[in-house]
Amino acid sequence: MLEQSQIEQFHRDGFLVVENVLSEEELIALQGDFDLWVEDSRSHTQPWGKTQDGRPRFDIESDHSATHPSLRRVSSPTEISPAYREVAFKSRMAIIAAQLIGGSGTRFHHSKINSKLPHTATQVKWHQDFLFTPHSNDDVVTALLMVSEVTPQNGPLTVIRGSHKGPLWSHWQDGRFTGAVDDQVVAEHCGQPVACYGPAGSVCFMHTRLLHASSPNNTELPRTLFISVYAAEDALPFGDNPLPSEHCGVLVAGQESGLVRSVANSVRLPQKPRGASFFVQQAGLDQAAS
């Protein structure tokens, strides 16, 4: 599916944007389901639904209202949508993620939808995914599928090229897991961000150690990402899955090796948010116990 030069680019930069990953039929099915969830959100004033661990499945931003819907997160959509399940396990997106991971095989870890509807306040502070989902090795790839068009203006993912080869920065401050690096790291290491954007159906494949963030959407265009996390078959997850799902561990490529491969990393395990999503941790509103 990928040229060798693209694989090399991913390993050099820590990310790769690939356009036209999905068929038109796959994309229409994803957009249709999400549009129904947005419409349903108009009747809610608090997060709603229930995931496997009892937390809400649907999360809304503070500026949400019936006339200004701001649905920012759908957790584990593969559990409630055949369209999202098919894309996560059997599409070109899964195949390309497996290509980038290499090795004996690739497992699905978890998925979510992060959306910024027009003129909504949702933002994501600088962080590295590995600190949320530590494994015995870091052959872990986050696939961010652009369900809607993503432009340089509507709150795209921004990344620090090559930062996956640098340190794993602490996401704990003052005894609390904040889900973000501290201000000094941002000042010293996040000064030259690269925006990742493209037409609907594009996917940004991102290494789990890459520093990344995104800003609010102040445009008329929605920015919706279906985010699936894939790990090497021989990567053993440490700690709780932040979004436990009946599909965690599903083999999407290759075969079982029966082996666990380890690399030298030292991390403090994250706290799982009590609320609907990690947004409450980044906002300092979640006081989960250690």
C-alpha positions in Angstrom: 0.0 0.0 0.0 2.9 2.4 0.7 6.1 3.1 -1.2 9.3 2.4 0.7 10.1 6.1 0.7 6.8 6.8 2.6 7.7 4.2 5.2 11.1 5.8 5.6 9.5 9.3 5.8 7.3 8.0 8.6 10.2 6.6 10.6 12.2 9.8 10.0 9.5 12.4 10.8 7.2 10.4 13.1 4.1 11.1 11.0 2.8 10.6 7.5 -0.3 12.0 5.8 -1.8 9.8 3.1 -4.8 11.0 1.0 -7.6 8.9 -0.4 -7.3 6.0 2.0 -11.0 5.3 2.2 -13.5 4.6 -0.6 -16.3 7.1 -1.1 -18.8 4.5 0.3 -16.8 4.0 3.5 -16.5 7.7 4.0 -20.2 8.4 3.5 -21.1 5.7 6.0 -18.8 7.2 8.7 -20.1 10.7 8.0 -23.7 9.5 8.2 -23.4 7.9 11.6 -21.5 10.9 13.0 -24.2 13.3 11.7 -26.8 11.2 13.6 -24.9 11.5 16.8 -24.5 15.2 16.4 -28.2 15.6 15.9 -28.9 13.4 19.0 -26.5 15.7 21.0 -28.9 18.6 20.7 -31.2 17.0 23.2 -28.5 16.5 25.8 -27.0 19.0 28.3 -24.5 16.5 29.9 -22.3 13.7 28.6 -24.4 10.6 28.0 -24.4 6.9 27.0 -22.2 4.3 28.6 -19.0 2.5 27.7 -17.6 -0.8 29.0 -16.2 0.8 32.1 -19.4 2.8 32.9 -18.2 6.3 31.8 -20.2 8.3 29.2 -19.7 7.4 25.6 -20.6 10.9 24.2 -18.8 13.9 25.6 -19.7 17.6 24.9 -17.8 20.8 25.2 -18.7 23.6 27.7 -20.1 25.7 24.8 -22.6 23.0 23.8 -26.3 23.8 23.3 -29.2 22.6 21.2 -28.7 25.4 18.7 -24.8 25.2 18.8 -23.9 21.5 19.1 -20.4 20.8 20.4 -20.0 17.0 20.5 -16.3 16.6 21.0 -15.8 12.9 21.7 -17.4 9.6 20.9 -15.6 6.8 22.8 -15.2 3.3 21.2 -17.4 3.9 18.2 -16.5 0.5 16.9 -18.9 -0.9 19.6 -21.9 0.9 18.3 -21.3 1.3 14.5 -20.6 -1.4 12.0 -19.2 1.3 9.6 -16.6 2.4 12.1 -15.8 -1.2 13.1 -15.2 -2.2 9.5 -12.9 0.8 8.8 -10.9 0.1 12.0 -10.3 -3.6 11.3 -10.5 -4.2 7.6 -9.8 -1.0 5.6 -6.7 0.3 3.9 -6.2 2.4 7.1 -5.6 -0.8 9.1 -3.4 -2.3 6.4 -1.2 0.8 6.2 -0.9 1.0 10.0 0.3 -2.6 10.0 2.9 -1.8 7.3 4.3 1.0 9.4 4.5 -1.1 12.5 6.0 -4.1 10.7 7.0 -7.2 12.7 4.9 -10.3 13.2 1.5 -8.7 13.4 -0.6 -5.7 14.5 -3.4 -5.4 17.2 -6.2 -2.9 17.6 -5.9 -1.1 20.9 -8.7 1.5 21.1 -10.6 4.1 19.1 -12.5 7.3 19.5 -13.8 10.2 17.5 -12.5 13.7 18.3 -14.5 16.4 16.7 -14.4 20.2 16.6 -17.7 21.4 15.1 -17.9 24.9 13.7 -16.9 27.7 16.1 -16.3 25.4 19.1 -13.8 25.8 21.9 -12.2 22.4 21.9 -8.5 22.4 22.0 -5.8 19.8 22.8 -2.6 20.7 24.7 0.8 19.4 23.8 1.2 15.7 24.7 2.6 12.3 23.6 0.1 9.4 23.2 2.6 6.8 24.7 2.1 8.4 28.1 -1.6 7.5 27.9 -1.1 4.0 26.6 2.3 2.7 27.6 3.4 -0.6 26.2 6.4 -2.9 26.5 7.7 -1.4 23.3 6.8 1.7 21.4 5.9 0.2 18.0 2.5 1.9 18.4 0.8 4.0 15.7 -2.2 6.4 16.0 -4.2 6.6 12.8 -6.2 9.9 12.6 -8.8 9.5 9.8 -10.2 12.8 8.5 -14.0 12.1 8.4 -14.4 15.7 7.3 -12.0 18.0 5.4 -9.2 19.3 7.6 -7.7 22.7 6.7 -4.9 24.7 8.2 -7.6 27.0 9.8 -10.1 24.6 11.3 -8.1 23.2 14.2 -5.8 20.6 12.5 -3.5 18.3 14.3 -0.1 20.0 14.7 3.1 18.0 15.4 6.8 18.5 16.1 8.7 16.7 13.4 11.1 14.2 14.7 10.1 14.5 18.3 9.3 10.8 18.5 13.1 10.2 18.7 13.4 12.5 21.7 12.5 12.0 25.4 9.2 10.9 26.9 8.2 14.0 28.8 6.3 13.7 32.1 2.5 14.4 31.8 2.3 14.7 35.6 2.4 18.1 37.3 2.0 18.8 41.1 1.0 15.2 41.8 -1.7 15.1 39.1 -1.8 13.5 35.7 -2.6 16.4 33.4 -2.4 14.6 30.1 0.0 17.3 28.8 3.6 18.3 29.0 4.6 21.3 31.2 5.0 24.9 29.9 8.7 24.7 29.8 8.7 21.8 27.5 6.3 23.6 25.2 8.5 26.7 25.2 11.7 24.8 24.5 10.6 22.1 22.1 7.2 23.0 20.4 8.2 26.2 18.6 8.0 24.9 15.0 4.8 22.9 14.7 3.7 21.3 11.4 0.0 21.2 10.6 -1.5 17.9 9.3 -4.5 18.4 7.0 -6.1 17.1 3.8 -9.4 16.2 2.2 -11.9 13.9 3.8 -10.7 10.3 3.6 -7.1 11.2 4.3 -5.3 9.7 7.3 -2.4 11.0 9.4 -0.4 8.1 10.8 1.5 9.2 13.9 4.1 7.6 16.0 3.0 7.2 19.6 5.9 9.3 21.0 5.4 12.3 18.7 4.6 15.6 20.4 1.3 17.0 19.1 -1.5 19.4 19.9 -4.4 21.2 18.2 -6.3 24.5 18.6 -10.0 25.5 18.6 -12.0 25.6 15.4 -13.0 29.1 14.6 -14.3 28.4 11.1 -17.6 27.3 9.5 -16.1 23.9 8.6 -16.3 20.9 11.0 -13.1 19.1 11.8 -13.8 15.5 12.7 -11.2 12.7 13.2 -11.8 9.0 13.7 -8.8 8.0 15.8 -7.6 4.3 16.0 -4.6 3.1 17.9 -2.7 0.1 16.7 0.2 -1.7 18.4 2.7 -4.3 17.4 1.4 -7.8 18.2 4.3 -8.4 20.6 3.8 -5.1 22.5 2.3 -5.8 25.9 0.1 -2.9 27.2 0.9 -1.6 30.7 -1.9 -0.2 32.9 -5.5 0.3 32.1 -6.8 1.0 28.6 -8.0 4.6 28.7 -10.9 3.6 26.5 -11.6 -0.1 27.3 -13.4 -1.9 24.6 -14.6 -5.3 23.7 -12.3 -5.0 20.6 -9.1 -4.3 22.5 -6.4 -6.8 21.3 -8.1 -7.8 18.0 -5.5 -8.9 15.6 -5.9 -6.9 12.4 -2.8 -8.2 10.5 -0.2 -10.9 10.8 -0.3 -13.7 13.4 0.2 -14.5 17.1 3.8 -15.0 18.0 3.4 -15.8 21.7 6.2 -13.4 22.5 6.5 -10.1 24.4 9.2 -7.6 23.1 10.5 -5.0 25.5 12.5 -1.8 25.1 14.0 0.5 27.7 11.5 3.1 28.8 10.8 4.6 32.2 7.3 6.1 32.6 4.8 6.8 35.4 1.5 5.1 34.6 -1.3 7.5 33.8 -4.5 8.1 35.6 -7.7 7.2 33.8 -10.1 10.1 33.9 -13.3 9.8 35.9 -15.1 11.9 33.4 -16.1 11.2 29.8 -12.7 11.9 28.3 -9.1 13.2 28.8 -10.3 16.7 28.0 -11.3 17.1 31.7 -7.8 16.1 32.7 -6.2 18.7 30.5 -8.6 21.3 31.8 -7.7 20.5 35.4 -11.3 19.4 36.2 -10.7 15.7 36.9 -9.4 14.7 40.3 -9.0 11.0 39.9 -7.1 9.3 42.6 -3.5 8.0 41.9 
